[in-house]
Amino acid sequence: MKKLLITIALLVGMSVTIWAQAPVVKTTNGEVSGIVQEGSMAYLGIPYATVEPFMPPKPVKWKGVRQCDHWGPMTMQQTNRPMTEEQMSEQCCVLNVWTTDLKAKKPVMFWLHGGGFDSGTSEWDPGMCLAKKDVVVVSINHRLNILGFLDLSTCGKKYKYSGNVGMLDAVQALEWVRDNIAKFGGDPTNVTIFGESGGGGKVGTLMCMPKAKGQFHKAIIMSGTILNVNTKAMTEELGEAVLKELGLDKKNVDKIKKVSYKDLYAAGQRAMAASIGTRRPGTPMMWGFGPTPDGEVLLQQPFQPSFASISDDIPLMIGTTFNELQRARYGQKITLEQARTELQRTFGDETDAYISAFCEAYPNKTLDRLPQDLLCIDWLFRPKTIITADSISGKRKADTYLYMYTVNESDNRGPKGSAHGAELKYCFDVLHHYNNQLTQQTLDENKRWADLLSTVWAQFAHTGNPNTQSLPDWHPYTKENGELMEFGGTQPGLRHNHDRRLEEIIDRHCFKQLDEFRKKHQ
């Protein structure tokens, strides 16, 4: 019998919460039951595939009704606390669905979490509040790091796809959506893939995968333009280096399946150091255990500078935050001269040009924050986002919309600016989940941004056009108009090529490692 969500206040001051059950839904895998979360029906931890080590995913079946009332396992990864197999497992191909009407035909928003192809979980970003914006939300876990991207293809046909099984998991999840989402009130012909950071990289990767074509119809890339520079030769070299570290060769490669994850991960790190080099987090490019451009599963790496032509008809929204991964300096007393001295380490003779270009791009920034802003503005994602947007704006059939998120936040430790991933709680409309982390002033001032951003993201999922009544008329991006929507300040506003000169300077000085790498591997 269906029960209401009720909270019983006990005399001793404690409370007991009884979760309502959501209706049973019959999927192609088996029947599932869910719960009600903040007004949405939630089906958590639905298995969409079963996996064997380094092999493409396979469909999974079960009998009876599976209780999908809690998060499923994340993929194996480095963690700072012990985890059970229910929390973390190689059998991590699970997804979550949030909906408000099983009989509707709503747009589907398919979320890919961040973590740079190495770590993370869908549990970070629950979709129950976004689902109340007249969409169905799906999020997934899938194989990452060495489990998802160890290229053993030089060992024979059996391991041909091993270097991309992590992304093949995501394609399998999209196929599950195609076959099942109508039962949850979703429209399988209107699917938007979206992700932030590594998740944005996954969105770009799917846009270059033939097997994913037709499984999604719109895309949103949030702070995702760190370049994956893996080549097929690099991933093959790394795969052979891993075997060497484990004392294996191509004849007995199957023994790798019996190696513990701890030993496998450690061997992978040693192999990178001994072959292609160890990746430093926060650098402007990514290599190692990530997608492999093999010309079949993955036609090319995304953002270099564009996407495969198979996605030319996919409307795209792409953007960044003002500060991203730069170390927050707000709240520190820094003079302009002190900032200039620090900036000279990066920009050398162009330091004054950098400061001038910043002031030209952001003339309304307050003078007392200028030294901190000069040091804290994003030097990683925005330059390549402009380059990618320039490249695709005149070539693709579908429109591209650019945005920048500049909403200021303060937590209990002080002002934070607009950090990497800060917009997620607004796009998912879960700002109220952060009552114990953000200051009351931040919460009070920014509630409207949570409603606005989640509405805009859902509107794009509906039509491929993000315009709502709350926005100025937002036009598709071209290199000439340089148009982006700024979400920040007192209200959203349009900008036009406001920071092009600034970002050209940043690109020249902050991507020297990438330029040197490309020269070496040409």
C-alpha positions in Angstrom: 0.0 0.0 0.0 1.3 3.4 -0.9 2.2 5.5 2.1 2.7 9.2 2.5 6.0 10.7 3.6 5.4 11.7 7.2 7.6 12.8 10.0 6.5 11.8 13.5 7.8 14.0 16.3 8.5 11.9 19.4 8.1 13.2 22.9 11.8 12.9 23.5 12.5 15.3 20.7 13.6 12.8 18.1 11.9 12.2 14.7 11.3 9.3 12.5 10.9 9.7 8.7 8.8 7.2 6.7 9.6 7.3 3.0 6.7 6.9 0.6 7.0 4.1 -1.9 7.0 5.0 -5.6 5.0 2.7 -8.0 6.6 -0.4 -9.4 7.9 0.1 -13.0 8.7 -2.7 -15.4 11.9 -2.2 -17.3 13.6 -4.4 -19.9 15.9 -5.6 -17.1 13.2 -6.3 -14.5 10.8 -4.6 -12.2 11.9 -1.8 -9.9 10.3 0.1 -7.0 11.4 3.5 -5.7 10.8 6.1 -3.1 9.6 9.7 -2.9 12.2 12.4 -2.4 11.2 16.0 -1.9 8.1 15.6 -4.1 9.7 13.6 -6.9 9.6 9.8 -7.4 13.2 8.5 -7.2 14.5 5.1 -8.4 18.0 4.8 -7.2 20.7 2.4 -8.1 19.0 0.6 -11.0 21.5 -1.7 -12.7 21.7 -1.0 -16.4 24.6 -3.4 -17.2 26.9 -6.1 -15.8 30.6 -6.0 -16.6 33.6 -8.2 -16.9 37.1 -6.6 -16.4 38.2 -4.7 -19.5 35.2 -5.9 -21.6 32.3 -3.9 -23.0 29.2 -3.9 -20.8 26.4 -6.4 -21.2 22.7 -6.1 -20.3 21.6 -7.4 -16.9 18.4 -9.2 -15.9 16.7 -10.0 -12.6 13.5 -11.6 -11.4 11.0 -10.1 -9.1 10.8 -6.5 -7.9 14.1 -4.8 -7.1 14.0 -2.2 -4.4 15.8 0.8 -5.8 15.6 3.0 -2.7 19.3 3.8 -2.1 22.4 4.8 -4.0 24.1 2.0 -6.0 27.9 1.5 -5.8 30.4 3.9 -7.3 33.2 2.6 -9.4 36.5 1.5 -7.7 38.6 4.6 -7.0 41.1 6.0 -4.5 39.2 7.0 -1.3 40.1 8.3 2.1 37.9 5.9 4.0 37.0 2.2 3.8 34.0 1.3 1.7 31.8 -1.8 1.4 31.1 -3.5 -1.9 27.6 -2.0 -1.8 29.2 1.4 -1.8 32.1 0.8 -4.2 32.4 -2.0 -6.7 33.5 -2.8 -10.3 29.9 -3.8 -10.8 29.1 0.0 -10.7 26.9 0.3 -13.8 23.8 1.7 -12.0 21.7 4.7 -12.8 19.1 6.9 -11.0 15.8 8.3 -12.3 13.8 11.1 -10.8 10.3 11.9 -12.2 7.1 13.5 -11.1 4.7 11.8 -13.5 5.0 8.3 -14.9 2.5 8.9 -17.6 4.0 12.1 -19.0 6.3 12.6 -22.0 8.9 14.9 -20.6 12.4 15.9 -21.8 15.1 13.7 -20.3 18.3 15.2 -18.7 21.1 12.6 -18.6 23.8 13.7 -16.0 27.4 12.7 -16.2 29.3 13.5 -12.9 32.7 15.1 -12.7 36.0 13.6 -11.5 38.2 13.8 -14.6 37.6 10.2 -15.8 39.3 9.1 -12.6 36.8 9.3 -9.7 33.4 10.5 -8.6 29.8 9.4 -8.2 26.3 10.3 -9.2 25.5 10.6 -5.5 27.1 14.1 -5.5 24.2 15.6 -7.6 20.7 14.4 -6.8 18.0 15.2 -9.3 14.8 15.3 -7.3 14.4 19.1 -7.4 15.5 19.6 -11.0 12.8 17.0 -11.9 10.2 19.4 -10.7 11.1 21.7 -13.6 9.1 19.5 -15.9 11.9 17.1 -16.9 13.0 13.6 -16.1 16.5 13.4 -14.6 18.8 10.4 -15.1 22.3 10.1 -13.6 24.8 7.3 -13.9 27.8 5.6 -12.4 30.2 3.9 -14.7 33.8 2.5 -14.8 36.6 5.0 -14.6 40.4 5.3 -14.2 42.3 2.1 -15.0 39.2 -0.1 -14.9 37.5 2.0 -17.6 40.4 3.0 -19.8 43.2 0.5 -19.8 44.1 -0.1 -23.4 45.1 -3.7 -23.8 44.3 -3.8 -27.5 47.8 -4.8 -28.5 47.1 -8.1 -26.8 44.6 -9.2 -29.4 41.1 -8.9 -30.6 39.5 -9.9 -27.3 40.7 -6.7 -25.7 40.0 -4.5 -28.8 37.7 -2.1 -26.9 39.3 -2.2 -23.4 40.6 1.4 -23.7 37.1 2.8 -24.0 34.9 0.5 -21.9 34.2 3.3 -19.4 32.5 5.4 -22.1 30.8 2.3 -23.6 29.2 2.0 -20.2 27.7 5.5 -20.7 26.5 4.5 -24.2 24.8 1.4 -22.7 23.1 3.7 -20.1 21.8 5.9 -23.0 20.5 2.8 -24.7 18.7 1.9 -21.4 17.1 5.3 -21.5 16.0 4.8 -25.1 14.3 1.5 -24.2 12.9 2.3 -20.8 12.5 6.0 -20.0 9.0 6.2 -21.4 7.9 4.0 -18.5 9.1 6.8 -16.1 7.4 9.6 -18.0 10.3 10.6 -20.2 10.6 11.2 -23.9 13.3 9.0 -25.5 13.4 11.2 -28.5 14.3 14.3 -26.5 17.4 13.5 -24.4 19.9 16.2 -23.2 23.3 14.9 -22.0 24.9 17.3 -19.5 28.0 17.2 -17.2 30.5 19.3 -15.4 34.3 19.2 -15.3 35.2 15.6 -16.2 31.5 15.1 -16.8 31.6 17.9 -19.4 34.5 16.1 -21.0 32.4 13.0 -21.1 29.6 14.9 -22.9 32.2 16.1 -25.5 33.4 12.6 -25.8 29.9 11.2 -26.5 29.6 13.8 -29.2 32.5 12.0 -31.0 31.2 8.5 -30.6 29.2 6.9 -33.5 27.5 4.4 -31.2 26.1 7.3 -29.2 24.6 9.1 -32.2 20.8 9.2 -32.1 20.8 8.4 -28.4 20.8 12.1 -27.4 19.6 15.3 -29.0 21.1 18.2 -27.0 24.2 18.8 -24.9 25.4 21.0 -22.1 29.1 21.2 -21.2 29.9 22.9 -17.9 33.6 23.7 -17.2 34.6 20.7 -19.3 37.1 21.9 -21.9 40.3 20.5 -20.3 41.8 18.7 -23.3 42.3 15.0 -23.4 45.5 14.6 -25.4 45.6 10.8 -25.4 46.4 9.2 -28.8 46.1 5.6 -29.7 49.9 5.2 -29.6 50.0 6.7 -26.1 47.3 4.5 -24.6 48.8 1.3 -26.2 52.2 2.2 -24.8 50.7 2.8 -21.4 48.8 -0.5 -21.5 52.0 -2.5 -22.3 53.8 -0.6 -19.5 51.1 -1.7 -17.0 51.6 -5.3 -18.0 55.3 -4.9 -17.5 54.8 -3.5 -14.0 52.6 -6.5 -13.2 55.1 -9.0 -14.5 52.7 -10.1 -17.3 53.0 -10.3 -21.0 50.5 -10.6 -24.0 50.4 -14.4 -23.7 49.2 -14.4 -20.1 47.3 -11.1 -20.1 44.1 -12.7 -18.8 45.8 -13.0 -15.4 45.3 -9.3 -15.0 41.7 -9.9 -14.1 42.8 -11.5 -10.9 44.9 -8.6 -9.8 43.4 -6.6 -6.9 42.2 -3.1 -7.6 44.8 -1.7 -5.2 47.7 -3.4 -6.9 46.3 -2.6 -10.4 45.9 1.1 -9.6 49.4 1.3 -8.1 50.8 -0.5 -11.2 49.0 2.0 -13.4 50.6 5.0 -11.6 54.1 3.4 -11.9 53.5 2.7 -15.5 52.5 6.3 -16.3 55.7 7.5 -14.6 57.8 5.0 -16.6 56.2 5.7 -20.0 54.0 8.7 -21.0 54.5 10.6 -17.7 52.4 11.2 -14.6 49.5 13.6 -14.9 49.3 16.5 -12.5 45.8 17.4 -11.5 44.7 20.9 -12.4 46.9 21.0 -15.5 45.3 22.3 -18.8 45.3 18.8 -20.4 44.6 15.2 -19.5 46.3 12.0 -20.5 46.7 8.5 -19.1 43.6 6.5 -18.2 41.0 8.3 -20.3 39.2 7.7 -23.6 41.2 6.4 -26.6 40.6 7.8 -30.1 40.6 4.6 -32.0 38.7 5.7 -35.1 35.8 3.3 -34.3 34.5 3.7 -30.8 35.9 7.3 -30.5 36.5 9.2 -33.8 38.5 12.0 -32.2 39.2 13.7 -28.9 36.7 16.6 -28.3 37.6 20.3 -28.0 40.5 20.0 -30.5 39.2 22.4 -31.4 35.8 21.0 -32.2 33.7 17.8 -32.2 33.1 15.1 -34.7 30.8 16.1 -37.5 28.3 13.3 -36.4 27.1 15.8 -33.8 26.7 18.9 -36.0 23.0 18.8 -35.4 23.2 18.8 -31.6 22.3 22.1 -30.0 24.9 23.0 -27.4 25.2 25.1 -24.3 28.7 25.5 -23.0 30.2 27.7 -20.3 32.5 28.2 -17.3 32.7 29.9 -13.9 34.6 33.0 -13.1 37.2 31.4 -10.8 37.1 27.7 -11.6 40.1 25.9 -10.1 42.2 29.0 -9.2 43.1 29.2 -5.5 40.7 31.6 -3.8 42.4 34.7 -2.5 39.4 36.7 -1.5 39.5 37.9 2.1 43.3 38.3 1.9 44.9 41.7 1.9 46.8 42.0 -1.4 47.9 45.2 -3.0 48.0 45.7 -6.7 51.8 45.8 -6.7 51.9 42.5 -4.8 49.5 41.0 -7.4 51.6 42.3 -10.2 54.7 40.7 -8.7 52.9 37.3 -8.5 51.5 37.7 -12.0 54.9 38.3 -13.5 55.9 34.7 -12.8 53.2 33.6 -15.3 52.8 36.5 -17.7 56.3 38.0 -17.7 56.6 41.0 -20.1 52.8 40.8 -20.7 51.9 41.3 -17.1 50.8 44.9 -17.6 48.9 43.9 -20.8 47.1 41.2 -18.8 46.1 43.7 -16.1 44.9 46.2 -18.7 42.9 43.5 -20.6 41.3 42.4 -17.3 40.2 45.9 -16.5 38.9 46.3 -20.0 36.9 43.1 -19.7 35.6 43.7 -16.2 35.4 47.5 -15.8 32.7 47.3 -13.1 34.8 45.1 -10.7 35.3 47.0 -7.5 38.8 48.3 -7.0 39.3 46.7 -3.6 38.8 43.3 -5.1 40.9 43.9 -8.2 44.2 42.4 -6.9 42.4 39.3 -5.8 40.4 39.0 -9.1 43.6 39.3 -11.1 45.0 36.3 -9.3 41.8 34.3 -9.0 40.2 34.5 -12.4 40.0 31.2 -14.3 43.2 30.5 -16.4 42.2 27.0 -17.4 38.7 26.5 -19.0 37.6 29.8 -20.5 40.4 30.2 -23.1 39.8 26.8 -24.7 36.0 27.3 -24.5 36.3 30.4 -26.7 38.5 28.6 -29.1 36.1 25.7 -29.3 33.1 28.0 -29.7 34.8 30.0 -32.4 35.6 26.8 -34.3 32.1 25.3 -34.2 30.0 28.4 -34.6 30.3 28.7 -38.3 30.4 25.0 -39.1 27.6 23.2 -37.2 23.9 23.1 -38.2 22.8 23.5 -34.6 23.1 26.6 -32.4 25.7 27.1 -29.7 25.0 29.2 -26.5 27.7 30.4 -24.2 27.4 31.4 -20.6 29.6 32.4 -17.7 28.7 31.9 -14.0 29.9 34.7 -11.7 27.6 34.4 -8.7 29.6 35.2 -5.6 29.5 32.9 -2.6 30.8 32.9 1.0 31.0 29.8 3.2 31.9 29.6 6.8 35.5 30.2 6.1 35.0 33.3 4.1 34.4 34.6 0.5 34.8 32.0 -2.3 33.9 33.7 -5.5 32.6 31.5 -8.2 34.6 28.3 -7.9 34.7 25.2 -10.1 31.4 23.3 -9.7 29.8 26.0 -7.5 26.9 26.3 -10.0 25.8 22.7 -9.6 23.7 23.3 -6.5 21.9 26.0 -8.5 21.4 24.1 -11.7 20.0 21.1 -9.6 18.1 23.6 -7.4 19.4 22.1 -4.2 20.8 25.2 -2.6 18.8 24.4 0.5 21.0 21.3 1.0 23.9 23.6 1.8 22.4 25.3 4.9 25.3 24.2 7.1 28.1 25.2 4.6 27.1 28.6 3.1 26.6 31.8 5.0 23.0 32.9 5.6 23.6 35.9 3.4 24.7 33.8 0.5 21.7 31.5 0.9 19.2 34.5 1.1 20.7 36.4 -1.8 21.2 33.4 -4.1 17.9 31.5 -3.9 16.7 33.3 -7.0 19.7 32.0 -8.9 18.9 28.4 -8.0 15.4 28.9 -9.4 16.7 30.7 -12.5 19.5 28.4 -13.5 17.5 25.2 -13.0 14.7 26.8 -15.1 17.1 27.8 -17.9 18.8 24.4 -17.9 15.4 22.7 -18.1 14.2 25.1 -20.8 17.2 24.2 -23.0 16.4 20.5 -22.5 12.8 21.2 -23.7 13.7 23.1 -26.9 17.4 23.5 -27.5 17.0 27.2 -26.7 17.7 28.4 -23.2 15.7 31.6 -23.4 13.1 32.2 -20.7 11.1 35.3 -19.7 13.6 36.0 -16.9 16.5 36.5 -19.4 17.5 39.2 -21.9 17.2 37.9 -25.5 20.1 35.4 -25.6 21.3 34.8 -29.2 23.4 31.9 -30.5 27.2 32.4 -30.3 29.3 33.5 -33.3 32.9 34.5 -33.4 31.8 37.9 -34.5 29.2 38.6 -31.7 31.1 36.7 -29.0 27.8 36.6 -27.1 27.5 35.0 -23.7 25.0 35.2 -20.9 26.5 36.2 -17.5 24.8 34.7 -14.5 25.9 36.9 -11.7 25.7 40.3 -10.1 22.2 41.6 -9.5 20.7 40.0 -12.6 21.7 38.0 -15.7 23.1 40.1 -18.6 24.7 39.7 -22.0 28.3 40.2 -22.9 29.9 40.4 -26.3 33.6 39.5 -26.8 34.3 41.2 -23.6 37.3 39.2 -22.6 38.7 38.0 -25.9 42.0 40.0 -25.6 42.4 38.8 -22.0 41.8 35.2 -22.8 44.3 35.3 -25.7 47.0 36.5 -23.3 46.0 33.7 -20.8 46.1 31.1 -23.6 49.6 32.2 -24.7 51.1 31.9 -21.2 49.1 29.2 -19.3 49.2 26.5 -21.9 52.9 26.3 -22.6 52.9 22.7 -21.2 50.3 21.8 -23.8 52.1 23.5 -26.6 55.4 21.7 -25.7 53.5 18.4 -25.5 52.0 18.8 -28.9 55.4 19.7 -30.5 56.9 16.6 -28.9 54.1 14.2 -30.1 53.5 15.6 -33.6 
